[in-house]
Amino acid sequence: MRKGFASADEVERFLHPRLKSLSDPFLLPNMQATVDRILDALDHHEHIVLFGDYDVDGVTSLVLLAEILRAHGAVPDLFLPLRVEEGYGLSAESMERCLEQHRPRLLIAVDCGTSSVTEIAEINSRGVDVIVLDHHEPKSVLPDCVAVVNPKIDPQSPFNYLCSVGIVFKVCHALLKTRPLDGFDLKARLDLVALGTVADIVPLRGENRTFVQRGAIEIARSTRPGLRKLIEIGGVRPPILADDIGFRIGPRLNAAGRLSTAERSMQLLLAKDETEAGALADFLDKQNRERQEIEKQVFLAAEEQISREYDSARDAAIVVSAQGWHVGVLGIVASRISRKYHRPSIVIGFEANGIGKASGRSIEGFNLVEALNRCAGSLEKFGGHEMAAGLTIRQEKIDVFAAEFRRIARELLSDECLQPCLLLDHEMAFCDLTFDLLRWHEMLQPFGNGNPRPLFFAREVESVATPRVVNDKHLVLRLRQRNYHQRAVYFDAANAPLPPTPWDIAFRIRADEYEGETRLGMQIQALRKAAPID
């Protein structure tokens, strides 16, 4: 394992993360000013509006913050922007609608706001105080407001891995330390923190690891009717793993916000009534299937464009665009393109008025926000993280931007960086693939960004049966190494040409249910004709 542990204590904290080891929330920048202003608003019964974002991180953040404020006796309004009509975050359109509908005295912007200098100045001019709880990359100037709680505004902060729901958890912790609430169980609300943390693909290290490990336990025993219904529809069974959140629960919670408004996802997490929860879960499941179909069509269209325009020897980045691509699936499509071609990728959908909304995904070693900052003259606005970002652009600027972005990528990425490679953890013979190994392997959970499943290597492996195609895209393989046999799944490989055996294989393991019993499952990541190791 490439964990870089310096002591046995670090190993112990990694294997057994504990809530009591969570750090003081007041170590986050501007936390004291945030707590003071919120408590002042509570004491004076001021009208509070929570302004969120339409992804899982934004929605879980809003629900968690709303629950603690309600426990303090407040009745906050919850506001979510409309993705298609209003765009991301504190846009001028969403800000106007929020102020007109709710007329707050205190607005708390969650999962957005760090870059909204102009919009927050306008909100201030109308007599509304603003607090920002966010984790997006800051630009050169911060907004003038009560407080910005964002670890990324402090280069020395050890908490720059937190997403917004993790920051909101810290705010809740700080509020409870300052003014304890009898009967408010913050630990039980780690279900929300785990959902947002995994879905936002932030690194599962430090306190995020604690949030997700303990939060997964809370998800399994959650009393939220909506979450229980969503788990049932997704076919998820305890123990809850990060993969279950990332691939079954998270996409369904995200679906409504991608296609229209995240209001239903928020209602599902807040629902108390079983009938209402069931209807909302069914709706989100249907929206997710619709999202999958739209995503498929946009991806195929993008692939056609790439086949005409992309040259792997020339291009260090990919930019594709078209009229009418649904803004809600652009990020997923960009992610798929980036993984397939191992290039920073921008996917832009233009509206009839010539305004394009885009999502970008990056590869290791290429800071997307820094690159976009160098293209700022071609953009209306942009923001995000090192690995994921969004932007707005006018159609007449697309050619200039695409050329500039590709040029910057070529400057910053070496040929070596543009070559995908597998980082193998350990060579493993089939005779060593035992349940004892699986038990130790599972102690490393939760797996995800910053803590990937170990990648093993086995050499001289034979195929002992014709590969079986499943769902028109996956292969089920029967493998043998010496006298030991193993069943394996090779995802998305139905159309991949297989070299003659014997093979060297890169694989991951997991506990799998197969034909009524638990087995050590093998997932092939790559294979090649067997060759000597240099």
C-alpha positions, 0 to 999 in steps of 0.5 A: 500500500502506498499510504506513506504512514510514518508511525504505528499511531497513524496506521491505527487512526487510519484503520480505526477512525474515531469521532472523538479524534475530530478536531476543534471546529474553530480551527476553520477560518472565520468560524467564530464570526459565523457562530456569533452571527448565527446565534445573534440571528437566532436570539433576535428571531431574524429571518434566515434563508439557506441558499444551496446548490443542486448536487448531493453535497449542496442538498445534504448541506442544506438539510443538515443546517436546516435541522440544527437551526430548527432545533434551535427554534428557527424557521429558516427558508431553504432555497435551491437555484434552478440549474437550467434557467439560473445556472450554478450558485449565486447567479444574478437570476437565482439571487433575485428570485431568492430575495424576492421570494424570501426577503431574508435578514441573513442569507447563508450561502452553502456550497457556493459564494466564494467567487460571488463578489459582485452578487454578494455586494448587491445582496449587502446593498439591500440590507442582507447579511451574508455568510458563505460556507463553501469549499470551492477554489477562491479567486484573487478577491473574496466577497465582503461579507460577515464570514467566508468559512472555506478552508481553501482561503487559507493555504495552511489549513489542514482541512482543504479536503472537506466538501461543503457538508463536512464544513456544515458539520463543523459549523453545527459542532461549533454551534453545539459547543457554544450553545448545547442542545439537549436531544440533538444528536449530531452523530446520527446526522452523519448519514447526510455527511457521508452522502455528500462527501462520497457523492462530491468525490473529495479525498477520503482522508483525514476527517472525511474518512471518519465521516464516511465510515461512521456515516455509512453505519448511520445510513444503514440504520437511518430513521429517514423514511426517504433514505430508507426507500431510496436504499430499497429501490437501489437494491442496497444491502448492509453493510453500506459501502462507499460504492453503494453511495457513489453508484446507487444512492448518490446518482438517484439523489443527484438526478432531479437536480441534473434535469430540473430542480433538486427540490424533490431530493431535499424533500426526500431527505426531510420527509417524515411521512412514509407515503410521501417518501415512497413517492419521492423515491420512485420519482427520483429513480425514474429521473435517474433512468431518464438522466441515463438516457440523456447522458448516453445520447450526449456522450455518443454525440460527443464521441462522434465529434471527438472521432472527427477532430481529436488527435491524440499525438497533437491534443493534450486536452479535449473541448467538445460543444453542440447546441442543445446538449442538456446542461445537467449531464455535461459533467458526467459526460466530461468525466467519461471522456476524461477517463477514456482519453486521459485528457482534461475535458470540457463539454459545452452545451449551447442554448438558442441565445448563444450562451454556453454552459459547460462542465470540465473534468481533469487528470492528475497534474492539471489544475482546471481552475488555474487553467481556466483563469488563464483563459478568463478573457474568453469566458463569462464566468467560471469556478470549481476545483482542481479536478472539476469546474464549470464555466459560461461562454458565448458561442462566438468565443468557442474557437478562441477558448478551445485553442487557448485551453488546448495550448495551455494543457500542452504547455503544462502536461508532459507526454508522460502525464498524458500516458495513462498508467496503472499504479500496482500495489502488490503482486498476488498469486491466486493461492493467496486470494483467501477470506483472510486476505479479504477480511484485512482488505475490508478493514481499509474501507471506505474506498474512494478518491484518495483511498482507492481499492488496492490494485493487485497483479497476477502473472501467467493466468490462463482462461479455462472457458469461453468468456461470457457476455453479460448485459451486452457489455461486461465479460465473465471470465473463468481463470486459472493460475497453476491449480487455483481457479477464480471467477472474474468480471471484466467490466465494459470489455465485451467489445475489447479484443483479448490477446491470446493467453496466458495473460498478466492481469491487474485486478481488484477484489471485493466481497461478492454475493454469487449464487447464494453465497459470499465469495471473494470477487475479482474485478479485472482492471486491465490485462495483457499477453504475459510478458517478463517484468523489467 
